[in-house]
Amino acid sequence: MTSGKVLSLYMIMPDMMRAGHRMKVEDMDLDENGIMGSRDYENGKEHPMVLVSKKSYDIIEEAELVFERGLLMEDIYVDVDLYHLKKGSVIEIGEVLFEVTGPCEDYRYLYAFAPELPELIHGNRGLFISPLDYGGIAVGNEVKVIKEA
């Protein structure tokens, strides 16, 4: 069974702070609507979360590019490669079960950082995931694949 650890967490702060500011956090509470307390929580639109593996940043570093973690707009950054998982797979992180809803294939904004970046990490950009229940997750939590679709 595939398992790993959460390395970092990010959330988009509500408009009362700097609009759209992504903040690194130590833990977060979630439910079916997403990250509780984030800007996009309960706004009526579907906002899947983005899970990014260390593999993405390893690929970037092997190309001798240097970027801070968070560049890939991840909500959850983990040390295990989960990119083989298909839609319908289930991952457990901390107290929360997540369903994989598909690969994250939005590369357009990355051209601004380095023109070669989108092609470099194509297929390794991250996974869209949605929480299935209420619970908390924290940096250091175990990441386990519960079901592969």
Secondary structure, DSSP 8 states (H G I E B T S, - for coil): --EEEEEEEEEE--TTSSTT-EEEESEEEEETTEETTSTTTTSSS---EEEEEHHHHHHHHHTT----TTTT--SEEESS--TT--TT-EEEETTEEEEEEEE----GGGGGT-TTHHHHTTT-S-EEEEE-S-EEEETT-EEEEEE--
